[in-house]
């Protein structure tokens, strides 16, 4: 008997799984965590500090994406906010990876660019990315606030950060989809906290 693949059913199944992950992720307690994260970021920016972001693969894209939301704009017209994605400087990444190790590509940049009072947004779907963990550890030693974004288990990262948002999913794809929604919500609330007269 020949199996007849139906793309529409496959898409419906995928979207249904996304909806379940979304429902399980954005519970009241998780919403409170996101509100706290937005307040932490807003307070750092008010104090003249900056946001650093890092992650691998899709999480690297998320780091770059969210840095652009801060430096450019999200939904309102306001001044650019200082945010740097540690995933975008190919010369730094390849030099550090070649001369030291891939595990050091973010930590070395934190060492060079991070200052006490800054915020590091560390994104890892598994919570066990060694280069993200290295950046988190170095950030803590420098007095940089570390915010984690992980999957359901949280991995090692959840125990190294000041506050952690965990997506209620095991699939990297669904975790990333939850992360980008959460990060967009944080961008929106941060803007409203910093620029209430505009929002």
N, C-alpha and C positions, 0 to 999 in steps of 0.2 A: 504494500500500500504506500503510495507516494505521499510524502508530507507536503502539504500546500502552505507555504509561508505567506502570511498576510501582514504586510507592513503596518496597516492601520491598527491591527490588534497589538502588534509589538509596541507601537507608539503609545497606545492607550495603556498598556501594561506598565511601560516606563513612567508615564505621567502619574499613574496611580501610585507607584512606588515612591515617586517624588513627593506626592501629596502626603503620604503616610510619614515620610521622613520629616517633612515640613511641620506636620501636626505634632509629632513627637518632640521636635526640636524647640519650637517657639512656645514653650510653656511659661506660665507667669514667673517662675524663678529665673528662667533664662532671659526673659525680657528685663528683669531687674539687673541681671549681670550686664546686659548690653547698655542699659541706662547708666550704670556705674562706670563702664568703660568710656562712654561718651563724656561723662563728667571729668574723668581722669585726663582724657586727651584735651578737653577744653581748658582745664586748669593748667596743664603743661604749656599749651599754646599762649594762654594769657600771661604766663610767667616768662615768655620770651624763649621757650624751648622748642624743640622740633620733634617730628615723628620719623622714626626709621622703620622700615618694613623689610621682611625677608621670607622666603619660602622656596620650594623647588617645584619644577614642572608647572602644573596648573596653579599651584600656590604662588609660584614666582610671578605668573601672569596677574594673579590677584593682587600681589604686593605692588606691582607696577601700576595696575589699574587704580588702586585706592590712593596711591601717592599722587597720581594725576588728578583725582577728584579733589584732593586738598590743595595742590598747587594751582590748579586751574579753577574749577568751580564744580559744585554738585548741582543744586537746584536753584540757588539764589545768587544774585550778583554781589560779590564781596571781594575783598583783597585776597591775594594768594596766600596760602598758609604753608609754612615750611615742612615739607615731607620729602624724604629720600628713600627710594627703593634700592636696596642693596643688591638687587638682582639684575640691574641694567647696565652696569659698567663692565663691558666685556674685557677691556684691558686689565682692569683690577682683578676680575674673577679668574681670568686665565693666568695672569702672573702669580697670583696668590696660590691658585691650584697647582701650578707647575713648580713654583719655588718652595712651597710649604706642603699643603695637602688640600684636597677638596673640602675636608672637614673645617678648614680655616677660612673659607672664602667670605663668610659673613662676619666672623669674630674679628678678623683683621680690620675690616672696614669699620666695625663698631669701635675698635681701639682707636682708629684714626679720626673718626667723625663724631662719635658719641660723647656727650657731656652729661654730667650729673643734672638730673631734672628732665632729661629727654625721655621719650617713650619709644620702646621697641615693640612693634607688632610682629610676633613670631608665629608663622602659619605652617602647620604640619598636619596633614590628614591622619598620619599614623601616630603623631606625637613622638616619634623616635628618630627623626631626621638628625643625623649627627652634626651637620653644619648649623642647623637651626638651634639645636641644644647648645652648641658651642657659643653661638651669639648670645643666647639667653644667659648663660653662665657669666660671660664676660660683662654683659650689660649690668647684671646684678652687682658685680664687683665694683662697677663705676658709679653706682647710684642711679642707674637708669631704670625706670619703671618698665616691667616686662608684661605684656599682655599676650596670652596664648590663644590660638584658634586651632582646635584639634577635632578629631573624630570622637566617636563614642567612648573609647577606652581612655583617651587622653594621653596614653603612653607615658614616657618619662617626662615629657615637657610640662605636663600639668602640675608636677611637683616642683618646678623650677621658676614658675611665673608668679606674679603678684595677683593675677586674676585670669581665669580661663573660661572661654566659651567653647563648649563641646557640642558638635552637631550629633544628633541622635541617629547616626547611620554608620555602617561599616564600609559601604562602597565609597571609594574615593570620589567618584563622580557626584554622588548625592551629598557627600560632605562638602565638596567645593561649592555646590549649588546653595547649600545652607550658609556657608561662609560668606559668599558674595552678597546674599540678602542681608545678613547680619552686619556686614561692613558698610553696605549702603545705608542701612538704618542708622549706624553710628555716624556716618558722614552727615546725614540729615539733622540728627539731634545736635551734633557738635556745632553745626552752622547756626542752629536756633539758639544755642547757649551763648555763642560768641557774638552773634549779630541779631539780637531780638527785634531791633527796629526795622530790619530788612525783611525777616521771615514773617 
